[in-house]
């Protein structure tokens, strides 16, 4: 059984958000902008990922700024980086996109909280590389919200956004993003306990599948419940590459090579089946 059909409206990412876009986001917790990146920029970002990954694998790197790298192997036995934190610090085309004017209008969604697009806080810009193979460790991701990690930093949950930048077409064929529209407006109890974080990978009767193309941008509220399904295919057909750029509020807490590993990352190796 597939995800529940949800014929939502897609919008153009312009110099400013419209009242209609803000109203849609406030109701459903996400916005989808097709074709926000050209295919040339998409290719340049992928090339920079391949180059940086090869270098880090050759150097036997384990973490970046205290955040672990997640590794796995493709169907040919080649080592790959599944989760690459602080990616924009290794990718000029991604840094240029994140630090440029294109994403600035999205700050309007958290107006009143003094939001900022950041590359050196939390886990920075995260490159997620899903791939289904026998030795992959990143085939899916269970239900979760992104805001929960604030409890490990400040002891309180603050508003935030995650800006998804798609480098591959994304649908059920390669897992696809599943969301529960409107759950960003839930009470704190539901935010914390609605589902078992990451462990729960079951379909939800209210979930909606986000179908995106390479070059699309999909921004969602950090309180929104979402997951990534497992591709029914193995190998190349299962490949799904998407980056998430955080928009955060509150105290500025940058990370560097001396930063300690957050406790929630220390727990992940104990639950490999999450992925």
C-alpha atoms as one frame of an Amber mdcrd trajectory, in Angstrom:
protein
   0.000   0.000   0.000   1.409   3.399  -1.000   1.337   6.710   0.801  -1.953
   8.618   0.936  -2.455  10.846  -2.139  -2.102  14.524  -1.273  -2.523  16.842
  -4.243  -0.829  19.841  -2.676   0.051  23.023  -4.523   3.638  23.724  -5.554
   5.017  27.244  -5.658   7.694  29.353  -7.335  10.579  30.461  -5.127  10.768
  34.193  -5.789  12.407  37.179  -4.121   9.761  37.154  -1.371   7.117  34.778
  -0.104   3.491  35.486  -0.922   0.645  35.551   1.582  -0.670  32.345  -0.035
   2.644  30.574   0.492   2.865  31.637   4.129  -0.738  30.566   4.738  -0.067
  27.164   3.144   3.060  26.664   5.275   1.285  27.675   8.472  -1.461  25.122
   7.749   0.566  22.153   6.449   4.133  22.759   7.702   5.979  22.599   4.372
   6.430  24.269   0.973   7.584  22.725  -2.320   9.454  24.827  -4.904  10.142
  23.022  -8.221  13.248  23.867 -10.253  14.929  26.117  -7.675  18.362  24.891
  -8.852  19.513  24.479 -12.431  20.708  21.058 -13.560  24.210  22.501 -13.989
  24.277  23.464 -10.302  22.891  20.050  -9.330  25.693  18.360 -11.266  28.322
  20.644  -9.732  27.119  19.784  -6.219  27.163  16.043  -6.958  30.667  16.342
  -8.393  31.840  18.183  -5.272  30.301  15.464  -3.069  32.082  12.724  -5.022
  35.396  14.564  -4.781  35.070  15.353  -1.053  33.883  11.818  -0.251  36.838
  10.229  -2.011  39.221  12.467  -0.110  37.662  11.799   3.315  37.475   8.038
   2.722  41.119   7.993   1.635  42.048   9.934   4.773  40.015   7.486   6.907
  38.054  10.390   8.398  35.561   9.457  11.105  33.801  12.729  11.925  33.523
  16.410  11.087  33.322  18.969  13.889  32.393  16.208  16.345  29.590  14.800
  14.168  30.182  11.249  12.870  30.272  10.370   9.192  27.987   7.434   8.275
  29.551   4.929   5.881  28.275   2.015   3.844  28.946   0.161   0.590  27.203
   0.109  -2.764  26.301  -3.124  -4.574  29.784  -3.219  -6.164  31.503  -3.001
  -2.787  32.611   0.626  -3.110  32.691   2.528   0.163  30.390   5.524   0.321
  29.434   8.271   2.766  25.745   7.979   3.580  25.485  10.969   5.896  27.884
  13.864   5.361  27.513  16.692   7.942  28.788  20.238   7.342  28.833  19.404
   3.643  28.765  22.999   2.392  32.168  23.535   4.030  33.506  21.024   1.481
  31.406  22.118  -1.493  31.781  25.564  -3.054  28.658  25.293  -5.239  26.546
  24.310  -2.217  28.093  27.025  -0.052  27.389  29.589  -2.768  23.767  28.479
  -2.961  23.218  28.443   0.819  24.957  31.771   1.456  23.426  33.546  -1.547
  20.089  35.329  -1.907  18.030  32.382  -3.189  16.983  30.966   0.203  16.720
  34.238   2.136  12.944  34.655   1.529  12.315  31.480   3.561  13.376  33.280
   6.756   9.966  34.963   6.639   8.453  31.655   7.777   9.978  32.146  11.241
   9.444  35.871  11.456   9.683  37.129  15.025  12.222  34.512  16.117  15.321
  36.111  14.529  16.060  33.041  12.344  19.316  32.424  10.477  20.490  30.035
   7.779  23.530  28.309   9.215  26.413  26.220   7.931  28.409  25.757  11.142
  25.795  25.011  13.833  24.001  21.761  14.781  25.146  19.370  11.992  25.492
  22.094   9.367  24.299  21.323   5.854  23.747  17.559   5.842  24.134  15.493
   2.661  21.969  12.358   2.928  22.792   9.589   0.460  20.241   6.755   0.584
  21.180   3.545  -1.189  19.743   0.045  -0.914  22.376  -2.700  -0.962  23.391
  -5.607   1.239  26.014  -3.509   3.066  24.219  -0.172   3.052  23.484   1.477
   6.400  21.209   4.171   5.027  18.221   2.575   3.332  15.436   4.391   5.177
  14.802   6.655   8.154  12.013   6.155  10.671   9.486   8.697  11.863  10.951
  11.724  13.614  10.913  15.484  13.972  14.028  17.607  13.570  13.350  19.895
  16.521  13.817  17.159  19.110  17.610  17.462  19.040  17.316  20.924  20.607
  16.637  19.144  23.883  20.228  17.893  23.781  21.545  21.426  23.299  19.367
  23.972  25.105  16.950  21.795  27.039  14.011  23.346  25.165  12.483  22.995
  21.719  12.778  26.043  19.475  11.205  26.691  16.059  13.403  25.720  13.124
  13.273  24.871   9.421  15.030  22.296   7.295  15.504  23.235   3.657  15.699
  20.107   1.503  17.659  20.425  -1.742  17.065  17.502  -4.107  19.821  16.100
  -6.316  17.790  13.129  -7.607  14.178  12.612  -8.557  12.425  11.347  -5.425
   9.352   9.096  -5.229   8.329   5.705  -3.849  10.777   4.162  -6.349  13.707
   5.298  -4.194  11.963   5.529  -0.844  10.601   9.042  -0.900   9.852  11.567
   1.830   6.670  10.870   3.811   5.148  13.648   5.917   2.205  14.070   8.272
   0.823  17.433   7.092  -0.078  19.876   9.843   1.688  18.052  12.679   4.026
  21.029  13.172   1.094  22.606  15.067   0.906  19.739  17.577   1.286  20.098
  21.319   4.660  19.381  22.916   3.477  15.973  24.191   2.715  14.862  20.610
   6.031  16.268  19.445   7.826  14.106  21.967   5.707  10.956  22.065   3.444
  10.674  18.996   5.725   7.941  17.607   8.828   6.042  18.693  11.593   8.181
  17.239  13.386   6.459  14.324  12.310   3.003  15.504   8.840   3.360  13.992
   8.983   2.869  10.206   5.370   1.781   9.704   3.100   3.550   7.264   0.670
   6.049   8.745  -2.875   6.337   7.374  -2.426  10.128   7.236   1.007  10.222
   5.619   1.556  12.019   2.327   4.296  11.260  -0.177   6.382  14.170  -1.460
   7.300  13.573  -5.110  10.166  15.831  -6.153  12.560  16.315  -9.055  16.289
  16.971  -9.041  16.712  20.700  -8.482  13.589  21.078  -6.326  13.595  22.646
  -2.874  11.204  21.409  -0.165  11.290  23.280   3.151   9.583  21.843   6.221
   9.069  22.982   9.796  11.279  21.266  12.365   8.219  20.168  14.377   6.715
  18.280  11.415   6.659  14.476  11.681   8.290  12.835   8.657  10.180   9.728
   7.539  11.951   8.289   4.483  10.712   4.974   3.128  12.858   2.104   1.915
  13.190   1.689  -1.833  11.746  -1.547  -3.252  14.733  -1.619  -5.608  18.386
  -2.459  -5.066  21.373  -0.581  -6.453  21.213   2.452  -8.706  17.402   2.638
  -8.830  17.356   3.097  -5.064  19.789   6.034  -4.995  18.364   9.162  -3.374
  20.542  12.201  -2.640  19.131  15.170  -0.766  20.724  17.872   1.375  19.209
  19.640   4.355  20.136  23.182   5.270  19.078  24.216   8.793  17.378  27.478
   9.692  17.710  27.961  13.453  16.811  30.417  16.197  18.181  31.118  19.632
  21.757  31.283  20.868  24.536  31.123  18.272  26.585  27.980  18.972  29.104
  27.330  16.179  31.049  24.089  15.892  34.623  23.382  14.925  37.170  20.554
  15.001  37.290  20.720  18.821  33.538  20.175  19.269  32.360  17.132  21.198
  30.042  14.514  19.715  26.382  15.162  20.722  24.835  12.358  22.770  22.143
  11.591  20.180  24.857  10.687  17.680  26.502   8.373  20.212  23.225   6.466
  20.517  22.739   5.828  16.787  25.301   3.007  16.403  23.274   1.090  19.012
  20.245   1.038  16.699  21.405   0.226  13.187  17.964  -1.003  12.228  16.773
   2.606  12.345  18.371   2.974   8.951
